[in-house]
Amino acid sequence: AEHHPRRAAKLAEECRARGEHPHADKLQAALVALMFCANCGRPLQDPLSIDRGIGPDCWPRIDPGWRSAIELRQAA
């Protein structure tokens, strides 16, 4: 994920579409730990995006269920 963040984000998206959520979650966690958007793989720069692991361009486009889960995690 650290050398190919956009590819890792695409793989996570494909895993999620196939229902392989544990694998997708691992890829997402690696991207977020490295401060890349878990949706597109671009670098995260602002504190809010880094905290949620999704950049400002991708935030409105991601699945509402995924967005809700992220918001619940942030509230905890």
C-alpha positions, 0 to 999 in steps of 0.5 A, spaced: 500 500 500 505 504 501 508 504 494 502 503 490 496 507 494 491 508 488 492 501 486 491 499 494 485 503 494 482 500 488 483 493 490 479 495 497 474 497 493 473 491 489 474 487 495 468 490 498 464 489 492 465 482 492 463 482 499 470 480 502 470 486 507 476 483 512 481 484 506 478 490 504 478 493 511 486 491 512 487 495 505 483 501 508 487 501 515 494 500 511 492 506 507 489 510 513 495 509 517 500 511 511 495 518 510 492 516 504 485 516 502 482 509 503 477 511 497 482 513 491 489 513 494 491 520 494 495 523 499 491 526 505 493 533 507 488 536 512 486 534 519 479 532 518 481 528 512 486 524 516 482 522 522 477 519 517 481 516 512 477 519 506 479 525 502 474 531 501 473 530 494 471 522 496 467 524 502 461 525 498 461 520 493 463 514 498 457 509 500 453 512 505 453 506 510 461 506 510 460 514 511 456 512 517 461 507 520 466 512 519 462 518 523 460 513 528 468 511 529 470 519 530 464 520 535 467 515 539 
